[in-house]
Amino acid sequence: MSIADQAPDYIRAISPYQPGKPISELAREMGLIEASIVKLASNENPLGISPLAKEAVARAVAELARYPDGNGFALKSALSERTGVAMNGIVLGNGSNDILELVARTFLTPGAEAVFSQHAFAVYPLATMAVGGKPVTVPAKDFGHDLAAMGAAITDKTGVVFIANPNNPTGTFLPGAQIEAFLQAVPERVLVVLDEAYTEYLSEADRYDAISWLARFPNLLISRTFSKAYGLAGLRVGYGLGHPSVIDLLNRVRQPFNVNSLALAAATAALGDDEFLAKSADLNRRGMVQLTEAFKALSLEWIPSWGNFVTVKVGDGDAVCRKLLAQGVIVRPIGGYGMPQWLRVSIGLPEENARFIAALPQALA
């Protein structure tokens, strides 16, 4: 018997998360020059890092021999001022991914159920299975969450419900009133995780105030990240907002120094760079039009998106992706999400979008 056979069955049943292909990897595989490659696969901010965050990182380098502030006082203070949530209602994570895993470790036990939508973020089942929990996937409605069906899927064994809004990888969106009504109907013993990784890309007309719900729903946890609109994907920093009793439990199981010093400094500075955030959202809106107009010209179906990406139907997603890779364009096939005919394309700079648009007809041929 192999030592690997000693691991629990639920660990050996996990299929590892497949990230977007790195530029350096494609360059090696295809013999391409890295500078010639366009990556539109991982929903990164094409503007890069906030100038204020870059300055903060430069200052923080001198203290790298020291451990980071394990409590993240400066970042929590800035988040508290921005959100109105007291510091004891904030937990920091190594990306919002870490927050999701902390939730699973804290609120799921072997055999407990976690409910989420079909075509939702792949980390929900991964985090659930890693602690021996049972994933309960509810069929999607128009590629998004069917809250009525998700509510009906809750049983005595349910510990957590995950809702992504906007959803990744489909980009679908639920109006705030629908989520609020769902929270009113969910049993108080079930934790509802509202994953708002892409909330900064919402228009003013679509925005809702989930933070105001925390006072009424102690079983609500809001998860957010600095990896998308704030441009800090490489530093890995996210946060959760919730009732102090929930946050206290998450802090008991998180690693003592789960957010590094550079990430803490960068995120604190980025949070105050409203100009960069507005510029990122504006670029995203214009890029969305650029891509969807191209899809329209090619008579391709796409899913209306509220994120910084758009999902388009191309026939054989893997085959079209390979043809795009050969042209130095990286996008994301999503067969692993049960959508083998689709590709997810991140919004890039205008010239990067144009590269993809130019390469797409040949990849479709």
N, C-alpha and C positions, 0 to 999 in steps of 0.2 A: 504493500500500500504506500502510495506517495504521501509526502508531508502535505501536499496541497489537498489531498483527500480529507485531511483533518479539519479543514475550514468548513464552516457551516454550509449546508446546501444553498441557503439563500444568498450567500456571498458568491459561490461558484456559479450561480445562475445569472449574475449580473453581466450585461454586455457593456464594456467600457464606453464612456462618453467619447464621441468623435468630434474634435474641434475642427474649425476651418483650417484648411491647408496653409501652412506658413509660406511666405514668399521665398524664403531661403530654400525650403524643401523643393518647391516647384523649379527653382533655378537649377538645383542639382539634378533633378530628374530629367528636365528638358534641355539642359545646357543653355539656359537663357540668362541674360544679364538681369540682375535683381531690379535695377532701376527701370527696366522696361516692363515689369510686371505690374498689373493692376489687381489689387485685392479688394473684392466686394463680397466677402464671405462671412465676416464675423461681427457685423453691425458696429464697427468701430467709428469713432468720430474722424472724418477725413481732414478736419482742421487741426488735428493733433491735440496738444496739451495747451491749456490756458496759459497765457504769458505770466499771470500772477502765480500760478502753480509752478511754472518752470523756475521762477525766481525763488520760491519757497524751497524747492528741492535743492537748488544750488546752496542755499544757506544751511540746509539740514545735513548736507554731506559731511560737514566737519564733525558731527556728533555720532557718526555711524559706529564708533567703538562702544557706544552706550546702548543699553537696551532701550526700546521704545517705551513710551508711557503706556503701561498696560491698561490703564483706564481711559486713555484717549481724551484727557480733560479738555484740551483746546478744541478738538473737533466736536466733541459732545456739546461744549459751550456754544460753538458757532451754530450747530444744528438746533440746539434748544432755542436760541435766539431767532433762527429762521423759521422754525416750525411751531413754536409755542409749546412744545412738549418738554416737560421737565427732564433733567439729565438722567434721573432714575427710570425714565421711560424710554431710554435709548440704549441699544446694543450695537457695537461695531463688529464688522466681519471682514474676513479676507475675501472681499467681493461679496455681493449679495448671495452668491452661491453658498458661502459659508453660513449665512443666516438660515438658508433653507435646510442645510444639513444639521445645524444646531436645533432647529425645530424638530426634525425627525428624531434626533438623539434624545430630545427632552420629552416629547409628547407621544412617541410611538414605542410600543413594545412588540416583541415577536407575536405575530398574529393580529395585531391591531391594523385597522384599515386607514388608508389615506385616499381621499376622493379627489380626482382631477379630471380635466377634459381630455378627450382625444385631441391629438394635434397640439398639445400643450408642451411646455418646456420639459426637455428630457431629464432634467435633474430631479423632477418630482418623483418619478418611479425609482430612479437610482438611489436617492436619499432614503426613500421608504424601504427599499429592498436591503439596503446596507445595514439596517437595524432589525431585519427580520419581519418588517411590516408587510402588509398585503396591499399592493396597488389596486385601486378600483377605478378603471378608466370608463368615463361616461361618454357615449357617442356625441360627437360635435354637432352643432346646429349651424349651418352655413359657415363651416370651418371655424366656428368659435364656440364659446361656452353656452351650454344649455342649462341655465341655472335651475330651472324647474326640475329637470332630470337629475341634476347633481344633488339637489335637496332630497329627492326621492331615493337616492342611492345611499343616504346616510343611515347607518344602522347603529345598534348598541355597541358595535365594535369600532366605529369610526372615531379616530382621534384627531385627524387633521383634514381640512379641505384646502386645496391650493387653487387660487384664482389668479391668472395672469392678465393684467389689463393696462395697456394693450397686450395682446397675446403674441408670444414668439413660438413658432415661426410664421404664423398666418397673418399677424398684424391686426387682427380683429379687435373690436372695442365694445365694452359694455357701458352704457350710460350709468352715472353714479346712482340714480334712483333705483335702478334694478339691483345693484349690489347692496344698497341700503335695505331694500325689501328682503333680500336673501338673508342678510345678517339678522333681521328681526325674526326670521323663521327658523334659523339654525339653533339647535339645542346649545345652551350655555356651556355645556361640558366639551363641545367640539371647538378646537382652535381653527379659525379661518385666517389663512395667510393670503393677503392681498399683495401680489407681486407687481410692483409698479416700476420696473426697471426702465421703462420707456416713457414715463409720465411727463418728463420735461418736453417731449415733442408734441404734446397735445395743444391744440389751439385753445384760446380763451373760451370759445363757445363750448368746447367739450370738457373743460375742467370741472371737477367736483372736489369737495373738501372732505376727503376720507379721514384726515387727521381729526376733524371735529367729531367723528363717530367714536373715537377711542373712549371718550367719557361715558358713552352709553353702552359700548360693547367691549367688556373686558376680555372677551375671547377673540378679539381682532388683533392681528399683527400685520403691520405694513412694512414691506421689504422694498428697499430702494438701493441704487448703486451709483457710483461715480464713474463707471466704466463706459457709459454710452455718451450722453450729451456733454458730460464734463471732460471726456477724453482721457480718462486715467485707467484704461483697461489693463495696461502693463503693470500697474502698481497694485491692483487688486484691493479695492476698498469699497465696502457697502455698509448699510446700516438698517436696523429694524426699529420701528416705533411701536410701542404697545403699553399695556398696563404694567405698572411697576412689578407686580407679582410675577408676570410672565417674563419680563426682562431679567428679573433676579434669577430665575431658573436657567435661562439661556446663558447668563454670565457664569453660572456654576459649572457648565460643561464646556464652555469655549476654552481654547488654548490661551494661556496667560498673555502672550504677546502676539496675538493673531493678526494684528495690523502693524506693518513695519513703520519705521520712523519717516521714511520718505513719503510713504502713502499718507500718513497722518498729516504731514506738513502740506503736501500737495492738495489734499482734499479740503483742508481748512481754508487754504487760499482760494481754491477753485469755487468754493461755495459762495464767495463774495464777488466773483467776477461775472456780474449780470450781463455785461456787454458781450463777453465771449459766449455765454449761454444763449443770448438772443441771436447772435450771429450764427451759431450752430443750428438753431431751430429754423432760421430763415433759409439757410443753405439747404437744409433738409426739405423744406417745402418746395423750393424751386427744383431740386433734384428729383423729387417724387413726380412732379409734372413732366420733367424731361424724360424719365423712364416710361411712365405710363402713356405718354403721347407716342413713344416709339412702339410700345406694345400694341397700341391701337392701330398704328400704321401697318403692323405686321399681322393684324387680325388675331392677336394672342389674348387669351383670357388671363386676367389677374385678379387677385383678391384685394379690394380696397384696404389700405393699411394706415394705421395711426402711429406706426413706429418709424424707425429710421431705415426701413427696408421694405421691399415689396416682393410678394410671392407670385410667380408667373407660371402658367401651364405650358410646357414645351414638348410634351409627348413622352419621350424616354429621358428622364432627368439625368441619369448617370451618363448616358451617351452624349447628350448635349454638353454636360459639364466637362467631359473629357475633351471634346472638340474645342471648348473655350480655353481649357488649360493649355492645349497645344498652341493657342494664340497668345498665351501669356495673360489670360484673364481668369481670376479665381472667383467663383461663386459657390453657393452652398446647395448641393443636392439634398433632398429631405425625404428620401425613401425610408429612412429610419423613423420618421414621424408618420409613416403610413401614407405618404404622398409621393410615390415614385414618379409621377408624371410632372412634378413641379420642381422649380428652383427658387431658392430664396436669394434675393439680390440686395445687398446693402447699398444705401445711397452714398455716393462718393462725391468728389469734386466734379465740376462740370466736365472737365476733360477726361476724368476717369469714367464717368457715365457714358461719355461719347465713345470711348474705346470699347466698352462693353456693347453698346448699341451697334457699332460698326462690325464687331465680331459675331454678333448673334445670328444674322441671316446665314452665314456660312456654317455655323454650328447646327443650325436647324435643318440644313440641306441633307 
